[in-house]
Amino acid sequence: MLVIHPDGNQCLLGRKKVFPAGMFSSLAGFIEPGETIEDAVRREVDEESGVKVSHVQYVSCQPWPMPSSLMIGCLTVAVSTEIKVDENEIEEARWFTRQQVAEALGKNSQQPFSVPPRQAIAHQLIKHWVGLNANL
C-alpha cells in the first residue's frame, strides 16, 4: 500500500532492516481472515507507521509464490501525517516528495535512497503515483 500525503505531493515510504542500504518501499501487510482489503490497509498502515488513512483504492495485484499468495496493490490517502514506526515491523518511514521519488526511479538517480526493482508491485505502485507509464 502506498500512502499519499493529504497535500497529494508526497508519499510515505518505509524500510525494513533487511532491505539493501538506502532502499525505501511502500508499506506491506497481510489481510486477516474476515477482513476487507480496505480495513486491512487502514490497520496495517496504522500498525506500521502510526499514520491514519481514509480512502483506499485498488490499483493492481501480483502473484507471490511464497507461500502461494496474492499481493494486492492499493493507494490510500493519509488523514494524519505524524509518523511513529513500529520498530518490530520497520526501522524507518518518512514522507518523500513526488520529485524525489521520480528522481529515485531514474536510471542515473542522484537521490540518497532507492526504490524496489521494477518487477516488484511496490515499484509499480510508486511509478503509478508519480505518473510515469507504469504499465499496470
Disulfide bonds with the S-S distance in Angstrom:
none
